[in-house]
Amino acid sequence: MILLDNKKEVEKFDGNYKIKDVVSFIYDSIKKYRLKELNIDISKNKSSYKKKKNQNKNDGKVIILNDTNFDKSILQNDDNVWFVFFYAPWCGHSKPIHPIFDELAKKVAHLKNARIATYQINGYPSFKLFPSGNKTLHSAINYNESRTTEDLYQFFLKYYKEKKEVIQLTSQQVFDEYCEKDVCLLAILPNKEDTEASYFDSYINILTNVTKDISNLPVSFLWTQAGDQLDIVQKLNLTFGFPTVIAISFSKNVYSILKGNYSEQSIKNFITQMMMGKSSVDNLVPFTVKNVPKFSPNTLNENNLEL
């Protein structure tokens, strides 16, 4: 516990006894005490933090864009698909579109990377869709068809792509979910205890960057430490060193091993060759997926900081 202000206030610590947690507790306690002395309402800071944390979620509402947030929201955002109605307040044809866009925003609320927005201009009204990936004003797709919610929705779905994520292989259930339908790309990484944190994180980042360039392909991305899934390593003869990548196709009952180095370009070339049927393959043999705890690569060495 920490005694503040001559024992008038007490802060009790009930977390894990790790250096990082203890230091954070001491820092936060002193910070709250000082803010309280200065009559600053810390509840406002918490609410603003939650608001900032949740601003990347699709809440089913139309987003209002302007000159200050347009670039950051759209042009600097690779993940989301944006459908924007550029309207003019003087245009009578613009007014009926707003409730239609409200309905459209609710209709795409289940799509996590969907964004519906409006932007006020002085010129002629228009509809523009910005696909995921690198965006510029010239990459926008114009919409000039029927102005019904359903037609706008179908047009949006034609260009919508879900952001691919790199998933840790922690169980047979995870493996079945991501590998039964699509081609499954599994990265076998060195054990975290034997690897510098920065190197381990870089292996994950390489996979993440690859997903951005091949988001249109039916490929799922998984990763595991070699020591967590020894049965896969042994049954598929992957004992030659890590990191490496294998591609698994259940529909064809085959797998292929990355022959080049572990880099973005090498993995992208591997995927291209595999999708074209030009990579060498071996028959898939049964293996067991072990249940392992999930962890974040960013907290790689925290378990070594216990008091």
Secondary structure, DSSP 8 states (H G I E B T S, - for coil): -EEETTTTEEE---S--BHHHHHHHHHHHHHHHHHHHTT--HHHHHHHHHHHHHTTS--SS-EEE-TTTHIIIIIT-SS-EEEEEEE-TT-TTTTTHHHHHHHHHHHTTT-TTEEEEEEE-SS--EEEEE-SSS--GGG-EEE-S--SHHHHHHHHHHH------EEE--SHHHHHHHHSSSEEEEEEE--GGGS-HHHHHHHHHHHHHHHHHSTTSSEEEEEEEGGGGHHHHHHTT--S-SSEEEEEETTTTEEEE--S-SSHHHHHHHHHHHHTT-S--EE-------------GGGTTGGG-B-
